[in-house]
Each structure stands twice: as structure tokens, then as C-alpha cells.
Amino acid sequence: MDGSADRLSALLTLMQLLDSSFPAGTFAHSYGLEQAVRDGYVRDAAGVEAFVSALLSLQVATSDARALARGHRAAVIGDLRSVAEVDHALFATKGAAELRRASTATGRRTLQEVAAHAEGHAGLVVAHLEAVEAGTVPGTHPVALAVVGAAFDIPALDLVAGLLSSTANTLHQASMRLLPVSHRDVQAALHRARSTIATLARQAIASADEPLSTFHPVQEVASMRHETAAIRFFAS
């Protein structure tokens, strides 16, 4: 198989992993958006776009994406211990219980679904899944994606860009169930976010060794309030 064919295979695998139909359960989460809408912080399509933009730049790019890049580097060389260390470090940045559960639930499912097929036994996929199921590591979604991506030769930059893009898409799709937001609103917002996502992805790769950091108080408070809400459309 030539290099271009390998590259295409990796791209197709990434598209499959991040598709909303992949049974990782990301579609069941709004990552605080539902409560932010209920509390009046987000009222319309413009508010959703602002919420998503802040989340990408202040949380995903500086925490999840850095952990993904660092975990991918460790997984490529088979360093399971370093993968575990970054998994614990990322888990520690998630202050709200719902956000921790969202990340670990989708991470575990990603590993389980990949490991269910023979070709998914490459790299550290099975070893990391065993550690997750044994409870020795939390199994956050970005680190699970890093391990799977390394096993399928998906470049770190592609994985990070994919994570940022799929996060934006998940939240915008959720907004259509919460507000009078149309498909056209969502697609326009995703189009506007494209260049920003590319920039954030490159920055995350370049800063992978910097401390994981997150600062999005609206999301944090909304997620904490969502845990005790009487009515919930989303798991987070």
C-alpha cells in the first residue's frame, strides 16, 4: 500500500471515530449547554456560537487537545505508563462530576467499540482498555482517542483538529433541540469556526508539553447545576 493510500485509510478511520453515529455516546451530551440555556446565559444562535467558541479556546484546546497530543506521542512508542499519567492529569482538570462522567463514559465506549474488532487490537488499545476496566486509569475520551489514533496511524494534528471540530458540531447539534436554532444557523457557525479550529489545533500540538489548563466558568457552573435539574434532555 502506498503512502497516499495509508493516509486516506487513516483519514477515513478518523471520520468514522468522530461521526455522530459512532456508538461512543457523544450525541447524548451537551457539555453544560443545556443548563446554560435554561439559566439564560445562552438565548439564541449567536449565544451558542459564543459558548462554543469559548469552550474550544479556553478548555478543549488548552486541556483535552494537549492531553490528546501528549497521549498520542506516548502511545506511538508504546509507553503505557505515560498514557496513564496524561489520562489522570486530564481527569483532574474536570471539576464538574458530569463533565468527568461524560469524558470517561465516551472514552470507555470508544475503546470498547474499537477493541471489539480484530483490527482494533493494534497498539495499546487493548492494554489501555484493560486498565480502564480495571479502574486503574479513568479512560478520558481524548486519551482514548489518542490511543486509538496511534494504533491506526492517524497523525496527532488530524486527531486534535477532529476533536475540536466534533466538539463544536456536537454542541451546535444539541442547540437545535434546546433553542430555535436551524440547520442553516449551525452550518454557518461551523463554517465560521473552521479557520479558528485549524489555528487552535496547531497551537495545541505546539503547546502539548505545557500544563493542562481550563477556564470556562459558565460551563463549569452550568454542569454542576445540571446534575440536580429535575428535567434533563442530555446526560451532561
Backbone bond lengths (Angstrom), bond angles and torsions (degrees), N, CA, C in turn:
res aa  C-N    CA-C-N  psi(-1)  N-CA   C-N-CA  omega(-1)  CA-C   N-CA-C  phi
1 M - - - 1.467 - - 1.531 108.99 -
2 D 1.334 117.90 130.72 1.453 119.25 -178.57 1.523 111.11 -81.24
3 G 1.343 115.39 170.99 1.451 120.34 -175.40 1.504 113.87 -59.74
4 S 1.327 117.16 -38.42 1.464 119.80 -178.54 1.518 111.12 -66.49
5 A 1.336 115.99 -35.77 1.462 119.79 178.33 1.523 110.11 -68.56
6 D 1.356 117.18 -40.35 1.459 120.65 176.57 1.524 110.62 -60.43
7 R 1.329 116.02 -43.25 1.462 121.75 -178.95 1.520 110.70 -63.02
8 L 1.317 116.34 -41.76 1.456 120.61 179.85 1.523 110.72 -66.60
9 S 1.328 116.77 -40.66 1.463 120.51 178.30 1.520 110.97 -61.09
10 A 1.334 116.41 -42.20 1.461 120.43 179.00 1.524 111.01 -64.40
11 L 1.329 116.41 -40.76 1.461 120.68 179.45 1.525 110.69 -64.13
12 L 1.315 117.17 -43.25 1.460 120.83 179.48 1.530 111.12 -64.56
13 T 1.322 116.51 -37.54 1.463 120.05 177.22 1.520 110.59 -63.79
14 L 1.334 116.42 -43.85 1.461 120.34 178.47 1.523 110.95 -61.27
15 M 1.320 117.48 -43.31 1.461 121.25 178.47 1.524 110.75 -60.41
16 Q 1.321 116.98 -39.30 1.463 120.65 179.32 1.527 110.94 -66.89
17 L 1.336 116.65 -44.98 1.461 121.02 -177.74 1.524 112.25 -62.24
18 L 1.334 117.24 -34.08 1.454 121.27 -174.81 1.523 113.77 -100.21
19 D 1.312 116.52 0.72 1.460 119.74 177.95 1.525 109.78 -69.11
20 S 1.329 116.29 144.83 1.468 119.87 -178.39 1.522 112.55 -63.22
21 S 1.333 117.78 -19.68 1.461 120.56 178.97 1.522 112.65 -83.95
22 F 1.345 117.97 -11.17 1.464 119.56 177.05 1.532 107.73 -67.42
23 P 1.337 118.17 130.14 1.476 120.63 -169.77 1.522 115.08 -77.41
24 A 1.331 116.70 50.12 1.465 120.00 174.90 1.526 110.69 -89.52
25 G 1.332 116.83 -17.78 1.462 120.93 176.82 1.510 115.63 90.55
26 T 1.328 117.87 10.90 1.465 118.95 -178.63 1.525 112.16 -62.32
27 F 1.334 117.12 -30.06 1.467 121.14 -177.98 1.529 112.06 -63.34
28 A 1.334 117.53 -18.40 1.464 121.50 -177.25 1.520 112.43 -85.35
29 H 1.325 117.29 1.07 1.459 120.95 -175.20 1.529 111.75 -118.92
30 S 1.331 115.44 144.45 1.466 120.37 173.51 1.523 110.69 -113.91
31 Y 1.329 117.44 -2.99 1.465 123.90 175.86 1.530 112.22 51.97
32 G 1.329 114.91 45.52 1.453 121.12 176.76 1.512 115.12 94.73
33 L 1.325 117.57 -14.57 1.464 120.07 -176.46 1.517 111.92 -64.03
34 E 1.325 118.06 -39.32 1.463 120.10 -178.34 1.530 111.02 -57.59
35 Q 1.324 116.98 -47.42 1.460 119.52 -179.16 1.520 111.46 -71.70
36 A 1.325 117.24 -33.60 1.467 119.95 177.11 1.524 110.50 -62.27
37 V 1.318 116.83 -35.39 1.468 121.52 175.22 1.525 109.73 -68.86
38 R 1.322 115.65 -46.25 1.462 119.80 -178.06 1.532 111.38 -62.18
39 D 1.319 116.65 -36.04 1.458 120.69 -178.94 1.524 113.26 -83.99
40 G 1.328 117.55 -2.79 1.449 120.94 175.78 1.515 116.05 87.61
41 Y 1.340 117.30 5.75 1.468 119.17 177.53 1.528 111.22 -73.08
42 V 1.318 116.28 -30.87 1.462 122.01 178.91 1.526 107.30 -122.01
43 R 1.353 116.10 123.83 1.462 119.75 -172.41 1.528 114.54 -121.86
44 D 1.333 116.96 -18.26 1.460 119.42 -174.70 1.526 109.87 -155.93
45 A 1.332 115.66 -174.39 1.462 120.24 -177.60 1.525 111.84 -60.23
46 A 1.324 116.77 -39.07 1.463 120.18 178.93 1.529 110.93 -64.50
47 G 1.308 115.94 -37.85 1.461 120.24 178.06 1.515 111.99 -66.78
48 V 1.322 116.33 -39.09 1.466 120.50 176.28 1.524 110.12 -61.60
49 E 1.327 115.57 -45.39 1.465 119.89 -178.92 1.528 110.33 -61.23
50 A 1.325 117.70 -40.30 1.458 121.20 179.17 1.529 110.84 -66.69
51 F 1.333 116.66 -41.38 1.464 121.69 178.50 1.527 110.41 -61.35
52 V 1.314 116.03 -46.23 1.457 120.92 -178.94 1.526 110.71 -65.80
53 S 1.317 116.76 -43.45 1.459 120.71 -179.89 1.521 111.26 -59.33
54 A 1.329 116.06 -44.35 1.464 120.25 178.85 1.517 111.12 -65.10
55 L 1.313 116.49 -41.19 1.468 120.48 179.96 1.529 111.44 -62.05
56 L 1.328 116.19 -43.44 1.456 119.77 -178.97 1.525 111.61 -64.41
57 S 1.335 116.59 -45.30 1.465 119.73 -173.72 1.520 113.62 -82.04
58 L 1.339 118.03 -30.56 1.455 121.16 -173.98 1.527 113.60 -101.65
59 Q 1.329 117.96 -10.28 1.455 119.53 -178.83 1.528 112.32 -132.73
60 V 1.317 117.26 -58.77 1.465 119.13 -174.08 1.530 111.33 -65.48
61 A 1.321 117.23 -48.89 1.465 120.12 -176.03 1.521 112.77 -66.96
62 T 1.336 117.19 -33.86 1.462 120.59 -174.63 1.527 113.79 -95.88
63 S 1.319 116.71 -6.87 1.461 120.06 -178.15 1.535 110.68 -129.03
64 D 1.327 116.87 -73.14 1.464 120.34 -177.80 1.524 112.48 -57.98
65 A 1.328 116.12 -46.16 1.468 119.42 -175.72 1.523 112.02 -69.17
66 R 1.325 117.79 -38.71 1.462 120.15 176.34 1.526 110.43 -63.73
67 A 1.337 115.92 -42.05 1.465 119.56 178.69 1.522 110.79 -63.98
68 L 1.320 116.39 -39.54 1.462 120.38 177.77 1.529 110.33 -60.77
69 A 1.321 116.58 -48.02 1.462 120.68 -178.85 1.527 111.06 -62.08
70 R 1.322 116.31 -43.10 1.464 120.87 -179.76 1.532 110.94 -67.78
71 G 1.343 115.92 -42.64 1.459 120.02 178.73 1.511 112.27 -65.32
72 H 1.321 116.71 -37.68 1.467 121.31 178.96 1.522 110.04 -63.33
73 R 1.323 117.00 -44.07 1.462 121.20 179.96 1.532 110.66 -59.97
74 A 1.339 116.21 -41.50 1.459 120.12 179.10 1.527 111.46 -69.52
75 A 1.325 116.57 -40.40 1.466 120.23 -178.35 1.518 112.12 -66.77
76 V 1.321 117.21 -34.55 1.463 121.01 179.47 1.527 111.26 -59.32
77 I 1.333 116.67 -36.75 1.470 119.71 -179.25 1.528 112.16 -97.22
78 G 1.337 117.01 8.71 1.454 120.98 176.26 1.510 114.90 74.07
79 D 1.326 117.49 25.79 1.464 122.40 -177.35 1.530 109.65 -91.06
80 L 1.319 116.12 84.37 1.459 121.54 -175.87 1.530 111.60 -65.29
81 R 1.313 116.82 -34.38 1.464 120.22 179.83 1.529 111.00 -62.85
82 S 1.321 117.63 -44.41 1.460 120.35 179.45 1.523 111.32 -67.78
83 V 1.333 117.24 -34.47 1.465 120.68 174.62 1.524 109.61 -59.81
84 A 1.345 116.56 -44.40 1.462 120.72 179.41 1.525 111.24 -63.56
85 E 1.326 116.67 -39.36 1.459 120.22 -179.30 1.525 111.68 -63.35
86 V 1.321 117.19 -43.67 1.462 119.21 -179.20 1.529 110.47 -71.73
87 D 1.329 117.10 -30.45 1.463 120.92 176.97 1.533 109.83 -63.32
88 H 1.328 116.69 -46.62 1.465 120.50 177.74 1.523 111.25 -64.34
89 A 1.334 116.95 -39.94 1.467 120.53 -179.31 1.522 111.12 -63.22
90 L 1.327 116.85 -42.22 1.465 119.76 179.87 1.520 110.90 -67.50
91 F 1.314 117.21 -42.81 1.459 121.59 179.52 1.528 110.53 -57.10
92 A 1.330 116.32 -37.79 1.461 121.12 -177.79 1.524 112.85 -68.09
93 T 1.337 118.07 -19.59 1.463 120.14 179.81 1.522 112.29 -81.30
94 K 1.311 117.88 -11.70 1.462 121.20 -174.70 1.528 109.13 -95.56
95 G 1.334 115.70 97.35 1.452 120.98 -174.00 1.520 114.55 -72.52
96 A 1.322 117.46 -35.10 1.467 121.13 -178.09 1.523 110.43 -83.12
97 A 1.322 116.20 133.37 1.465 120.64 -177.36 1.528 111.60 -58.65
98 E 1.339 116.68 -39.23 1.469 119.39 -179.64 1.523 111.83 -63.21
99 L 1.318 116.98 -38.15 1.464 119.81 179.54 1.525 110.97 -69.06
100 R 1.335 116.49 -35.43 1.468 119.56 175.50 1.516 110.09 -64.70
101 R 1.331 116.36 -46.62 1.463 119.81 -178.88 1.523 111.59 -64.75
102 A 1.329 116.52 -38.86 1.467 119.91 179.82 1.524 110.35 -61.24
103 S 1.324 116.14 -45.12 1.459 120.18 -177.77 1.521 111.99 -67.85
104 T 1.325 117.19 -43.62 1.466 119.07 -177.38 1.528 112.26 -74.58
105 A 1.323 117.17 -33.46 1.471 119.33 178.37 1.525 110.77 -65.84
106 T 1.324 116.51 -44.85 1.467 119.40 -179.33 1.526 111.38 -73.80
107 G 1.328 116.88 -30.68 1.458 119.51 176.50 1.512 112.09 -67.16
108 R 1.317 116.45 -46.03 1.469 121.01 178.84 1.528 111.18 -61.19
109 R 1.327 115.39 -44.72 1.466 118.28 -179.31 1.521 111.77 -64.59
110 T 1.315 116.99 -37.66 1.466 120.11 177.30 1.520 110.09 -58.94
111 L 1.318 116.89 -48.58 1.464 121.09 179.67 1.524 111.28 -63.51
112 Q 1.315 116.77 -42.88 1.467 120.25 -178.95 1.525 111.94 -62.96
113 E 1.325 116.15 -44.52 1.460 119.77 -178.06 1.526 111.48 -67.04
114 V 1.322 117.17 -38.01 1.470 120.17 178.59 1.522 110.19 -70.17
115 A 1.327 117.27 -44.33 1.463 121.38 -177.59 1.526 113.20 -69.95
116 A 1.333 116.63 -13.90 1.465 119.79 179.49 1.525 112.36 -70.23
117 H 1.325 117.36 -11.85 1.463 122.33 -179.57 1.521 109.56 -116.27
118 A 1.302 116.19 145.39 1.466 121.29 -174.84 1.524 112.32 -56.17
119 E 1.329 116.55 -40.53 1.462 119.10 -178.23 1.531 111.80 -68.52
120 G 1.322 116.73 -14.48 1.451 121.11 178.57 1.514 113.85 -85.03
121 H 1.330 117.26 4.86 1.462 121.10 179.88 1.515 112.10 -91.61
122 A 1.311 116.36 13.92 1.465 120.62 179.74 1.522 110.40 -79.02
123 G 1.328 115.81 162.51 1.449 121.15 174.50 1.520 113.41 56.33
124 L 1.326 115.79 -136.45 1.463 121.69 -176.67 1.523 113.35 -101.46
125 V 1.315 117.46 12.23 1.469 120.13 -173.62 1.525 111.63 -56.16
126 V 1.314 117.47 -53.84 1.467 120.63 -176.76 1.528 110.98 -66.88
127 A 1.323 117.21 -42.96 1.465 120.43 -179.26 1.526 111.24 -62.53
128 H 1.331 116.72 -41.24 1.471 119.51 179.38 1.522 110.47 -69.39
129 L 1.322 117.60 -39.97 1.460 120.98 177.49 1.527 110.28 -61.49
130 E 1.315 117.18 -42.51 1.470 120.05 178.93 1.523 110.91 -61.19
131 A 1.338 116.88 -38.85 1.467 120.24 178.29 1.523 110.86 -67.16
132 V 1.323 116.34 -38.86 1.474 120.70 177.76 1.520 110.20 -63.52
133 E 1.316 116.76 -47.18 1.466 120.40 -176.83 1.525 112.06 -71.52
134 A 1.327 116.65 -22.55 1.461 120.42 175.90 1.527 111.34 -82.70
135 G 1.347 116.36 -11.19 1.447 120.96 178.74 1.512 114.94 82.56
136 T 1.321 117.43 13.51 1.471 119.60 -179.78 1.526 112.23 -86.72
137 V 1.322 117.14 -17.95 1.464 122.25 173.57 1.524 107.58 -135.27
138 P 1.332 118.12 152.27 1.474 119.89 -175.81 1.526 114.49 -72.98
139 G 1.338 118.16 -33.67 1.464 119.91 179.62 1.515 113.77 81.38
140 T 1.320 117.47 44.68 1.467 120.47 178.78 1.525 110.69 -63.37
141 H 1.315 115.56 151.23 1.456 120.54 -175.56 1.530 113.49 -61.52
142 P 1.340 120.58 -46.63 1.460 119.23 -179.74 1.528 113.37 -59.86
143 V 1.331 117.45 -37.79 1.464 119.89 -179.84 1.526 110.24 -73.87
144 A 1.309 117.47 -37.56 1.465 119.83 174.10 1.522 110.39 -60.12
145 L 1.328 115.81 -42.26 1.467 120.43 178.48 1.523 110.48 -64.27
146 A 1.335 116.62 -36.37 1.464 120.76 177.76 1.521 111.12 -62.91
147 V 1.309 116.43 -44.28 1.466 121.37 -179.06 1.522 110.76 -65.24
148 V 1.312 115.89 -45.55 1.465 120.03 178.96 1.529 110.52 -65.67
149 G 1.324 115.95 -43.58 1.458 120.08 179.47 1.513 112.28 -59.72
150 A 1.328 117.01 -42.16 1.462 120.72 178.60 1.535 110.48 -63.70
151 A 1.330 116.28 -39.23 1.465 120.30 -179.56 1.522 111.77 -64.59
152 F 1.320 117.19 -30.04 1.464 121.49 -178.17 1.531 112.75 -104.91
153 D 1.326 116.17 16.38 1.475 121.96 175.70 1.523 113.51 58.90
154 I 1.326 116.42 35.10 1.461 120.54 175.88 1.526 107.90 -86.61
155 P 1.323 119.03 125.66 1.468 121.18 -179.13 1.525 112.17 -60.41
156 A 1.322 115.50 148.01 1.467 120.86 -178.07 1.522 112.03 -59.83
157 L 1.333 117.64 -41.03 1.463 120.00 -179.24 1.518 110.91 -62.40
158 D 1.310 117.38 -40.36 1.462 120.70 178.36 1.531 110.61 -63.91
159 L 1.324 116.53 -42.13 1.463 120.75 179.50 1.526 111.27 -62.50
160 V 1.332 115.81 -45.49 1.460 120.09 -178.88 1.524 110.85 -64.74
161 A 1.326 116.63 -46.26 1.468 119.82 177.98 1.522 110.34 -61.11
162 G 1.329 116.34 -39.80 1.458 120.47 178.51 1.516 112.36 -64.23
163 L 1.325 116.91 -40.65 1.464 120.51 178.29 1.517 111.04 -63.40
164 L 1.315 117.07 -46.06 1.461 120.84 178.67 1.524 111.22 -61.20
165 S 1.323 116.08 -45.37 1.459 120.37 -178.54 1.522 111.93 -66.44
166 S 1.326 117.20 -43.37 1.467 119.88 -178.52 1.524 111.24 -68.71
167 T 1.337 117.09 -32.61 1.466 120.04 175.69 1.520 110.26 -63.53
168 A 1.321 115.87 -46.63 1.463 119.83 177.89 1.519 110.80 -60.23
169 N 1.312 116.68 -44.51 1.462 120.96 -178.42 1.529 111.12 -64.02
170 T 1.334 116.74 -43.74 1.467 120.71 179.72 1.524 111.24 -58.68
171 L 1.321 117.01 -45.08 1.455 120.57 -178.62 1.531 112.17 -69.11
172 H 1.313 116.40 -41.30 1.469 118.60 178.77 1.530 110.89 -66.83
173 Q 1.322 117.55 -37.91 1.463 119.90 176.73 1.528 110.19 -63.83
174 A 1.336 116.34 -40.96 1.466 119.77 178.30 1.520 111.07 -62.52
175 S 1.323 117.19 -34.61 1.464 120.70 -176.87 1.525 112.22 -61.95
176 M 1.327 116.67 -27.73 1.471 119.20 -179.66 1.516 111.92 -70.11
177 R 1.334 117.49 -18.46 1.464 121.08 176.36 1.528 111.70 -92.13
178 L 1.315 116.04 -8.33 1.461 120.09 -174.40 1.521 113.71 -112.50
179 L 1.330 116.66 -24.14 1.464 121.69 -173.00 1.531 110.06 -142.23
180 P 1.317 117.60 166.28 1.468 120.11 173.50 1.532 110.39 -75.08
181 V 1.311 115.18 68.12 1.463 123.04 178.88 1.521 107.73 -112.38
182 S 1.324 117.14 132.29 1.464 121.18 -175.78 1.521 111.57 -97.56
183 H 1.333 115.26 166.63 1.463 120.85 174.07 1.527 110.41 -58.60
184 R 1.319 116.36 -37.44 1.460 119.90 -179.47 1.537 110.56 -66.53
185 D 1.336 116.32 -39.05 1.465 120.11 175.52 1.523 110.52 -59.05
186 V 1.330 115.48 -45.47 1.466 121.38 -177.78 1.519 110.92 -63.31
187 Q 1.321 116.79 -48.22 1.464 119.31 -177.73 1.523 111.87 -65.05
188 A 1.316 116.90 -36.30 1.468 120.16 177.83 1.525 110.24 -64.98
189 A 1.320 116.44 -41.72 1.464 120.22 179.74 1.525 110.96 -65.63
190 L 1.325 117.27 -42.27 1.463 120.69 178.89 1.527 110.83 -64.92
191 H 1.325 116.25 -36.57 1.470 120.23 177.05 1.531 109.84 -63.44
192 R 1.327 116.92 -44.81 1.460 120.54 -179.32 1.533 111.76 -65.85
193 A 1.326 116.66 -28.46 1.464 120.74 -176.48 1.524 112.95 -81.89
194 R 1.316 117.27 -11.37 1.465 120.08 -169.95 1.528 113.16 -59.15
195 S 1.314 117.31 -48.64 1.465 118.93 -177.53 1.525 111.10 -68.75
196 T 1.328 117.07 -35.07 1.458 120.66 177.30 1.516 110.94 -64.44
197 I 1.329 116.10 -41.89 1.463 120.52 178.89 1.527 110.52 -62.40
198 A 1.323 117.09 -41.50 1.464 120.42 178.05 1.523 111.08 -61.07
199 T 1.326 116.44 -42.72 1.464 120.77 178.94 1.524 111.11 -65.45
200 L 1.327 116.62 -45.94 1.463 120.86 179.72 1.522 111.42 -62.18
201 A 1.331 117.21 -36.89 1.461 120.69 179.64 1.525 110.56 -63.46
202 R 1.316 116.07 -45.56 1.477 119.69 179.33 1.530 110.91 -64.99
203 Q 1.318 116.45 -39.45 1.464 120.00 178.76 1.528 111.17 -65.26
204 A 1.326 116.77 -38.54 1.462 120.69 179.97 1.527 111.08 -65.07
205 I 1.310 116.74 -40.55 1.465 120.10 177.65 1.526 110.18 -64.94
206 A 1.321 116.81 -43.40 1.467 120.97 -178.46 1.526 112.19 -67.37
207 S 1.334 117.02 -27.97 1.466 120.73 -176.42 1.534 112.21 -107.60
208 A 1.312 117.02 20.98 1.469 121.23 -173.91 1.524 113.26 -56.43
209 D 1.325 117.52 -31.66 1.456 120.58 -177.46 1.524 113.24 -88.46
210 E 1.318 117.50 -2.55 1.460 120.21 175.87 1.533 109.69 -75.99
211 P 1.329 117.54 157.88 1.472 119.79 179.64 1.529 111.85 -57.00
212 L 1.317 115.76 143.88 1.462 120.30 175.56 1.525 107.46 -71.08
213 S 1.318 116.58 132.36 1.465 119.97 -178.29 1.515 110.00 -141.35
214 T 1.327 115.27 149.74 1.458 120.04 178.82 1.525 109.37 -149.54
215 F 1.338 116.33 138.40 1.462 120.78 177.83 1.521 108.88 -151.59
216 H 1.331 114.98 92.30 1.465 120.74 176.05 1.531 106.63 -141.74
217 P 1.339 117.88 77.01 1.464 121.10 -174.14 1.525 114.39 -55.78
218 V 1.326 117.61 -36.98 1.472 119.24 -179.87 1.522 110.10 -60.21
219 Q 1.320 117.18 -44.92 1.466 119.84 178.44 1.521 111.49 -64.90
220 E 1.326 116.72 -45.24 1.462 120.87 -177.44 1.529 111.04 -59.83
221 V 1.332 116.02 -50.32 1.469 120.26 -178.37 1.531 110.24 -65.67
222 A 1.330 116.34 -42.87 1.464 119.57 179.87 1.529 110.80 -61.55
223 S 1.325 116.90 -41.05 1.467 120.38 179.99 1.522 110.91 -64.10
224 M 1.321 117.15 -40.74 1.466 120.69 178.85 1.524 111.16 -65.53
225 R 1.327 116.52 -41.31 1.468 120.53 178.74 1.528 111.64 -68.81
226 H 1.318 116.10 -32.78 1.461 121.02 -178.52 1.528 111.91 -64.19
227 E 1.326 116.84 -29.43 1.469 120.75 -178.48 1.520 112.36 -58.72
228 T 1.330 116.99 -32.31 1.465 120.45 -176.57 1.529 112.63 -108.04
229 A 1.309 117.51 11.05 1.480 120.33 179.77 1.520 110.39 -67.40
230 A 1.325 115.99 140.52 1.473 120.66 -177.93 1.521 111.26 -69.44
231 I 1.324 116.89 -34.75 1.479 121.75 -178.69 1.523 107.65 -124.25
232 R 1.326 116.07 128.83 1.459 120.62 -179.99 1.533 109.67 -137.38
233 F 1.312 116.12 124.96 1.469 120.70 174.24 1.526 110.72 -83.20
234 F 1.325 115.94 -29.60 1.464 121.79 -176.01 1.532 110.61 -118.75
235 A 1.316 115.49 157.20 1.458 121.06 -178.98 1.520 111.92 -73.43
236 S 1.333 117.12 -20.35 1.465 120.03 177.12 1.526 109.02 -147.72
